[in-house]
Amino acid sequence: MTSLAAAVIQECLAAGVDECCVCAGSRNSELVRLLLQAPLRVWHFFEERSAGFFALGRVRVTGRPVASVTTSGTAAAELFPSIIEAHYQGLPLLAITADRPRRFRGSGAPQSIEQAGLFGDYPSWQMDIESEDEAEGCLEKWPRSGPAHLNVCLEEPSQTLALFQPAQLPRWADFFEDIAPVSQPPIDLVMLGDLLPAERIVVQRLLENWRGPVWAEAASGLRPWLGDRLLGGGEAGLRRWRGRRILRLGGVPSCRFWRDLETRLDVDVISASRSGHSGLARESEVVEMASLEPLVGGEPGGFDDARGIAEKCAKFPLSECGHLRTLSQKIPEGSALFLGNSLCIRQWNLAAVIGGAETNCHVMRGANGIDGNLSFFYGIGAECEESWAIVGDLTALYDLAAPWIRRQLPAGNRRIVIMNNGGGLIFRRLPSLKEMTLQEKPVIENTHDLRFCAWAEQWGMGYRRITQASDWDEPLPEGDVVVEILADAAQSEDFWRAMDEEKRIESNHPEP
Ligand SMILES: Cc1ncc(C[n+]2csc(CCOP(=O)(O)OP(=O)(O)O)c2C)c(N)n1
């Protein structure tokens, strides 16, 4: 990966690009790190649309090409308005979008969208590259009379994967028509991603007699119903699982374990999803829901390990997970609940007390973007008396104009909970970014000390700041309220350290 990223930077320098606007994500993190070492001026943003227009402004005044560099998924698409503007102004703006390797295309794997040719005819030149050979001299053919798009397919380090076979599938609704017998070996684990309300009923019917373990996202809406059949302990519970065959129903799971299945070729994965995507780029089965019923019916799982989490949350009540656990007991049953991308969805899945708060839970996991999350929340909660969004600070900052729609909505209690940890802290949890230099950290995390009090006031919303556990005791006022959680950073670190410690003890391969 490093060498392709380095080759791209070499091409940029040769093409006279000496400024770039970077928006870090997981996929482009190596590229961003290398850019910081290169003889280029680096500006950093968390929001790609602004990065694109800022870069265009720089092109205009310097007369030289400027690059805007994004990670994969909707992050890349956010450059579209600036590319259009560059086209009509005839300015050399260079969009460098990190992409997953080509074999992921069409798989629906997390944060993989169709990026090659994303900007249609607006770039005056575009290219999709996956190797250093393809990179060599690539920008030489770019006529500077307009913008360019360089889509760079970057491998995750040390991954050797089987080729993806796209599957032709009927729509979700067709899955249930005929329950046909099949002769498949039994499955050992059911994983539930997000499910629409109509799908939940069908999955409930399917799992009625299933006594094996089930891992479920909050957004499956079925965690309260599953009770002690639920595989507890979050990622740790999954890591302890020793089976061979997984059945996944619904959306692509947000857990790390799912991504790691890319390389766990010893595990068979069967997926049934409404999009028809397997959610994995490796070989895996995508089957009709109709053929699944005979598979369902195994031994009791006995995996419930949720207490480990409860204890850690009690020990570190002011950590992010500690606060989320408290919050999960405050949200009234039946409220619409939206879990934003990045850490929120993962921490909720790990730490929430499973109960009524999840009965009407939604996520936005199509392409895992942190853009548009608040607007999506207003959409799903539009008709609800009470609705709750839980999002990260950068995710909230991305969508500051979202409350515009409030005046057109019926009165309700809309609560926007912002877990403000001063940047994109998910990156600290990525193994490849465990070690960041002092120079890299603010660029990759987009560190800040912004608060949301004035934003709440601007839109006429109430505001509550949560720092202590007792802050949760006072009920929120009626109407729309922004709840800003300022968790204790040390306790959050201690919480994760305790989780990692457990992982090390369990694992036969201790991390260095
Ligand atoms: C549109 C878009 N741009 C970039 C990314 C890459 N990305 C994933 S998580 C993340 C940081 C999110 O930060 P925040 O909302 O504060 O949540 P935290 O990580 O602190 O939980 C970024 C930039 C993305 N998913 N979507």
The ligand as an SDF file (V2000), in Angstrom:
LIG
                    3D

 26 27  0  0  0  0  0  0  0  0999 V2000
  -18.3940   11.6300    4.3350 C   0  0  0  0  0  0  0  0  0  0  0  0
  -17.3350   10.8990    5.1130 C   0  0  0  0  0  0  0  0  0  0  0  0
  -16.1020   11.4420    5.2170 N   0  0  0  0  0  0  0  0  0  0  0  0
  -15.1310   10.7930    5.8860 C   0  0  0  0  0  0  0  0  0  0  0  0
  -15.3900    9.5870    6.4800 C   0  0  0  0  0  0  0  0  0  0  0  0
  -14.2630    8.8690    7.2330 C   0  0  0  0  0  0  0  0  0  0  0  0
  -14.5740    8.9020    8.6730 N   0  0  0  0  0  0  0  0  0  0  0  0
  -15.0910    7.8380    9.3100 C   0  0  0  0  0  0  0  0  0  0  0  0
  -15.3380    8.0910   10.9210 S   0  0  0  0  0  0  0  0  0  0  0  0
  -14.7000    9.6450   10.8300 C   0  0  0  0  0  0  0  0  0  0  0  0
  -14.5760   10.4870   12.0760 C   0  0  0  0  0  0  0  0  0  0  0  0
  -15.8770   10.7510   12.7510 C   0  0  0  0  0  0  0  0  0  0  0  0
  -15.7000   11.5700   13.8640 O   0  0  0  0  0  0  0  0  0  0  0  0
  -16.8500   11.8340   14.9110 P   0  0  0  0  0  0  0  0  0  0  0  0
  -18.1510   12.0790   14.2240 O   0  0  0  0  0  0  0  0  0  0  0  0
  -16.4110   12.8990   15.8350 O   0  0  0  0  0  0  0  0  0  0  0  0
  -17.0120   10.4540   15.6830 O   0  0  0  0  0  0  0  0  0  0  0  0
  -15.9740    9.6410   16.6010 P   0  0  0  0  0  0  0  0  0  0  0  0
  -14.9990    8.9840   15.6910 O   0  0  0  0  0  0  0  0  0  0  0  0
  -15.3020   10.5640   17.5490 O   0  0  0  0  0  0  0  0  0  0  0  0
  -16.8590    8.6650   17.2430 O   0  0  0  0  0  0  0  0  0  0  0  0
  -14.3240    9.9640    9.5230 C   0  0  0  0  0  0  0  0  0  0  0  0
  -13.7480   11.2760    9.1110 C   0  0  0  0  0  0  0  0  0  0  0  0
  -16.6890    9.0510    6.3520 C   0  0  0  0  0  0  0  0  0  0  0  0
  -17.0600    7.9040    6.9060 N   0  0  0  0  0  0  0  0  0  0  0  0
  -17.6350    9.7260    5.6780 N   0  0  0  0  0  0  0  0  0  0  0  0
  1  2  1  0
  2  3  1  0
  2 26  2  0
  3  4  2  0
  4  5  1  0
  5  6  1  0
  5 24  2  0
  6  7  1  0
  7  8  2  0
  7 22  1  0
  8  9  1  0
  9 10  1  0
 10 11  1  0
 10 22  2  0
 11 12  1  0
 12 13  1  0
 13 14  1  0
 14 15  2  0
 14 16  1  0
 14 17  1  0
 17 18  1  0
 18 19  2  0
 18 20  1  0
 18 21  1  0
 22 23  1  0
 24 25  1  0
 24 26  1  0
M  CHG  1   7   1
M  END
$$$$
